[in-house]
Amino acid sequence: MPTSPLRLMLYGFFLLLFGFLLAFAMVLKVIEAGFLLSFLSYGASLAGLIIGMYGAASYARSKR
């Protein structure tokens, strides 16, 4: 099932936002920082960046 580039960019944005908010909550000590939670935050940010960049590149290629 192919996904549109705009939807990929939206998924990437929400993953980046989730990773940032999770890390921010750990810094503010709203939630306890643990290895698994820190790894989840990093992984969500990295996956969001990769998916968003792929979506942006696909969008640029389709408009060419």
DSSP file (Angstrom, degrees, kcal/mol; ACC not computed):
  #  RESIDUE AA STRUCTURE BP1 BP2  ACC     N-H-->O    O-->H-N    N-H-->O    O-->H-N    TCO  KAPPA ALPHA  PHI   PSI    X-CA   Y-CA   Z-CA
    1    1 A M              0   0    0      0, 0.0     2,-0.1     0, 0.0     0, 0.0   0.000 360.0 360.0 360.0 103.3    0.0    0.0    0.0
    2    2 A P        -     0   0    0      0, 0.0     2,-0.4     0, 0.0     0, 0.0  -0.420 360.0-146.9 -68.5 140.1    1.8    3.1   -1.2
    3    3 A T        -     0   0    0     -2,-0.1     5,-0.0     1,-0.0     0, 0.0  -0.863  19.9-110.2-108.9 142.1    1.6    6.1    1.1
    4    4 A S     >  -     0   0    0     -2,-0.4     4,-2.0     1,-0.1     3,-0.2  -0.327  24.4-119.4 -69.2 152.1    1.5    9.7   -0.2
    5    5 A P  H  > S+     0   0    0      0, 0.0     4,-2.3     0, 0.0     5,-0.2   0.856 113.4  54.7 -60.9 -35.5    4.6   11.8    0.4
    6    6 A L  H  > S+     0   0    0      1,-0.2     4,-1.9     2,-0.2     5,-0.1   0.884 107.7  49.6 -66.7 -36.6    2.5   14.4    2.4
    7    7 A R  H  > S+     0   0    0      2,-0.2     4,-2.6     1,-0.2    -1,-0.2   0.887 109.4  52.1 -68.4 -37.9    1.2   11.6    4.7
    8    8 A L  H  X S+     0   0    0     -4,-2.0     4,-2.6     1,-0.2    -2,-0.2   0.909 109.1  49.7 -63.1 -41.6    4.8   10.4    5.2
    9    9 A M  H  X S+     0   0    0     -4,-2.3     4,-2.2     2,-0.2    -1,-0.2   0.879 110.6  50.6 -64.6 -36.4    5.9   13.9    6.2
   10   10 A L  H  X S+     0   0    0     -4,-1.9     4,-2.3     2,-0.2    -2,-0.2   0.916 110.4  48.6 -67.0 -43.6    3.0   14.1    8.6
   11   11 A Y  H  X S+     0   0    0     -4,-2.6     4,-2.2     1,-0.2    -2,-0.2   0.919 111.9  50.3 -60.3 -43.3    3.9   10.8   10.2
   12   12 A G  H  X S+     0   0    0     -4,-2.6     4,-2.4     1,-0.2    -2,-0.2   0.896 109.0  51.6 -61.8 -41.2    7.5   12.0   10.5
   13   13 A F  H  X S+     0   0    0     -4,-2.2     4,-2.6     1,-0.2    -1,-0.2   0.928 110.7  47.2 -61.8 -45.6    6.4   15.2   12.1
   14   14 A F  H  X S+     0   0    0     -4,-2.3     4,-2.4     2,-0.2    -1,-0.2   0.861 111.7  50.5 -68.3 -34.3    4.3   13.4   14.7
   15   15 A L  H  X S+     0   0    0     -4,-2.2     4,-2.5     2,-0.2    -1,-0.2   0.917 112.1  47.6 -67.1 -42.2    7.1   11.0   15.5
   16   16 A L  H  X S+     0   0    0     -4,-2.4     4,-2.4     2,-0.2    -2,-0.2   0.916 113.1  48.6 -62.2 -42.7    9.6   13.8   15.9
   17   17 A L  H  X S+     0   0    0     -4,-2.6     4,-2.8     2,-0.2     5,-0.2   0.910 111.1  50.0 -64.1 -42.6    7.1   15.7   18.1
   18   18 A F  H  X S+     0   0    0     -4,-2.4     4,-2.3     1,-0.2    -2,-0.2   0.924 111.7  48.2 -61.8 -45.2    6.5   12.6   20.2
   19   19 A G  H  X S+     0   0    0     -4,-2.5     4,-2.1     2,-0.2    -2,-0.2   0.898 113.5  47.3 -63.3 -40.5   10.2   12.0   20.7
   20   20 A F  H  X S+     0   0    0     -4,-2.4     4,-2.8     2,-0.2    -2,-0.2   0.939 112.8  47.3 -66.1 -47.3   10.8   15.6   21.7
   21   21 A L  H  X S+     0   0    0     -4,-2.8     4,-2.3     1,-0.2    -2,-0.2   0.866 111.7  51.5 -65.2 -35.1    7.9   15.8   24.1
   22   22 A L  H  X S+     0   0    0     -4,-2.3     4,-1.6    -5,-0.2    -1,-0.2   0.930 113.2  44.2 -65.6 -45.3    9.0   12.5   25.7
   23   23 A A  H  X S+     0   0    0     -4,-2.1     4,-2.2     2,-0.2    -2,-0.2   0.894 113.1  52.1 -65.4 -39.6   12.5   13.8   26.2
   24   24 A F  H  X S+     0   0    0     -4,-2.8     4,-2.2     1,-0.2    -2,-0.2   0.899 108.1  51.0 -64.1 -40.9   11.3   17.1   27.4
   25   25 A A  H  <>S+     0   0    0     -4,-2.3     5,-2.6     1,-0.2     6,-1.1   0.851 109.8  50.8 -65.4 -34.0    9.1   15.4   30.0
   26   26 A M  H ><5S+     0   0    0     -4,-1.6     3,-0.7     3,-0.2     7,-0.2   0.887 109.7  49.8 -70.3 -37.8   12.0   13.4   31.2
   27   27 A V  H 3<5S+     0   0    0     -4,-2.2    -2,-0.2     1,-0.2    -1,-0.2   0.896 111.6  47.9 -66.6 -39.7   14.2   16.5   31.6
   28   28 A L  T 3<5S-     0   0    0     -4,-2.2    -1,-0.2    -5,-0.2    -2,-0.2   0.482 113.2-122.9 -78.7  -1.0   11.4   18.2   33.6
   29   29 A K  T < 5S+     0   0    0     -3,-0.7    -3,-0.2    -4,-0.2     3,-0.1   0.803  73.2 131.8  61.3  32.3   11.1   15.1   35.7
   30   30 A V  S   <S+     0   0    0     -5,-2.6     2,-0.3     1,-0.2    -4,-0.2   0.858  80.0  23.3 -73.9 -39.1    7.5   14.7   34.9
   31   31 A I  S    S-     0   0    0     -6,-1.1     2,-0.3    -9,-0.1    -1,-0.2  -0.938  99.3 -98.9-124.7 151.8    8.2   11.1   34.1
   32   32 A E        -     0   0    0     -2,-0.3     2,-0.5    -3,-0.1     5,-0.1  -0.502  36.4-127.3 -71.3 129.1   11.1    9.0   35.4
   33   33 A A        +     0   0    0     -2,-0.3     2,-0.3    -7,-0.2    -1,-0.1  -0.675  39.0 166.3 -80.6 122.4   14.0    8.7   32.8
   34   34 A G     >  -     0   0    0     -2,-0.5     4,-2.5     1,-0.1     5,-0.2  -0.828  48.6-104.8-128.7 170.0   14.9    5.1   32.2
   35   35 A F  H  > S+     0   0    0     -2,-0.3     4,-2.5     1,-0.2     5,-0.2   0.937 119.1  46.1 -62.1 -47.2   17.0    3.4   29.6
   36   36 A L  H  > S+     0   0    0      1,-0.2     4,-2.3     2,-0.2    -1,-0.2   0.900 114.5  47.3 -65.0 -41.1   14.1    2.0   27.6
   37   37 A L  H  > S+     0   0    0      2,-0.2     4,-2.2     1,-0.2    -1,-0.2   0.892 113.0  48.7 -68.4 -39.6   12.2    5.3   27.7
   38   38 A S  H  X S+     0   0    0     -4,-2.5     4,-2.4     2,-0.2    -2,-0.2   0.906 112.2  49.1 -65.2 -40.9   15.2    7.2   26.6
   39   39 A F  H  X S+     0   0    0     -4,-2.5     4,-2.8    -5,-0.2    -2,-0.2   0.886 110.1  51.6 -65.6 -38.9   15.9    4.8   23.8
   40   40 A L  H  X S+     0   0    0     -4,-2.3     4,-2.6     2,-0.2    -2,-0.2   0.908 110.2  49.2 -63.0 -42.3   12.2    5.0   22.7
   41   41 A S  H  X S+     0   0    0     -4,-2.2     4,-2.0     2,-0.2    -2,-0.2   0.924 114.1  44.9 -62.6 -45.6   12.5    8.8   22.6
   42   42 A Y  H  X S+     0   0    0     -4,-2.4     4,-2.7     2,-0.2     5,-0.2   0.922 113.8  49.9 -64.5 -44.0   15.6    8.7   20.6
   43   43 A G  H  X S+     0   0    0     -4,-2.8     4,-2.8     1,-0.2     5,-0.2   0.891 110.2  49.8 -63.9 -40.4   14.2    6.0   18.3
   44   44 A A  H  X S+     0   0    0     -4,-2.6     4,-2.4     2,-0.2    -1,-0.2   0.905 112.6  47.8 -65.1 -40.8   11.0    8.0   17.6
   45   45 A S  H  X S+     0   0    0     -4,-2.0     4,-2.2    -5,-0.2    -2,-0.2   0.926 114.7  45.2 -65.6 -43.9   13.0   11.1   16.8
   46   46 A L  H  X S+     0   0    0     -4,-2.7     4,-2.4     2,-0.2    -2,-0.2   0.924 114.5  47.6 -66.3 -44.2   15.3    9.3   14.5
   47   47 A A  H  X S+     0   0    0     -4,-2.8     4,-2.9     1,-0.2     5,-0.3   0.901 111.8  51.3 -64.0 -40.2   12.5    7.4   12.8
   48   48 A G  H  X S+     0   0    0     -4,-2.4     4,-2.4    -5,-0.2    -1,-0.2   0.894 110.4  48.8 -62.8 -40.3   10.5   10.6   12.4
   49   49 A L  H  X S+     0   0    0     -4,-2.2     4,-2.3     2,-0.2    -2,-0.2   0.931 114.5  44.6 -64.9 -45.5   13.5   12.4   10.8
   50   50 A I  H  X S+     0   0    0     -4,-2.4     4,-2.2     2,-0.2    -2,-0.2   0.928 116.3  45.3 -66.5 -45.3   14.1    9.6    8.4
   51   51 A I  H  X S+     0   0    0     -4,-2.9     4,-2.3     1,-0.2    -1,-0.2   0.905 114.2  49.5 -66.2 -41.0   10.5    9.1    7.4
   52   52 A G  H  X S+     0   0    0     -4,-2.4     4,-2.4    -5,-0.3    -2,-0.2   0.901 111.8  47.8 -64.8 -41.1   10.0   12.9    7.1
   53   53 A M  H  X S+     0   0    0     -4,-2.3     4,-2.5     2,-0.2    -2,-0.2   0.890 111.5  50.6 -66.9 -38.4   13.0   13.3    4.9
   54   54 A Y  H  X S+     0   0    0     -4,-2.2     4,-2.3     2,-0.2    -2,-0.2   0.910 111.5  48.6 -64.1 -41.3   11.9   10.4    2.7
   55   55 A G  H  X S+     0   0    0     -4,-2.3     4,-2.3     2,-0.2    -2,-0.2   0.897 111.8  48.7 -64.1 -41.3    8.5   12.0    2.4
   56   56 A A  H  X S+     0   0    0     -4,-2.4     4,-2.4     2,-0.2    -2,-0.2   0.896 112.2  48.5 -66.7 -39.9   10.0   15.3    1.5
   57   57 A A  H  X S+     0   0    0     -4,-2.5     4,-2.2     2,-0.2    -2,-0.2   0.894 112.3  48.8 -67.3 -38.8   12.3   13.8   -1.1
   58   58 A S  H  X S+     0   0    0     -4,-2.3     4,-2.1     2,-0.2    -2,-0.2   0.888 111.2  50.4 -66.2 -38.6    9.4   11.8   -2.6
   59   59 A Y  H  X S+     0   0    0     -4,-2.3     4,-1.4     2,-0.2    -2,-0.2   0.923 111.7  46.9 -65.1 -44.1    7.3   15.0   -2.7
   60   60 A A  H  < S+     0   0    0     -4,-2.4     4,-0.4     1,-0.2    -2,-0.2   0.886 112.5  50.3 -65.1 -38.6   10.1   16.9   -4.5
   61   61 A R  H >< S+     0   0    0     -4,-2.2     3,-0.7     1,-0.2    -1,-0.2   0.868 109.1  51.1 -68.7 -35.2   10.7   14.1   -7.0
   62   62 A S  H 3< S+     0   0    0     -4,-2.1    -1,-0.2     1,-0.2    -2,-0.2   0.782 108.7  51.9 -72.9 -25.5    7.0   13.9   -7.8
   63   63 A K  T 3<        0   0    0     -4,-1.4    -1,-0.2     1,-0.2    -2,-0.2   0.481 360.0 360.0 -88.1  -2.3    6.8   17.6   -8.5
   64   64 A R    <         0   0    0     -3,-0.7    -1,-0.2    -4,-0.4    -2,-0.1   0.465 360.0 360.0 -79.6 360.0    9.7   17.6  -10.9
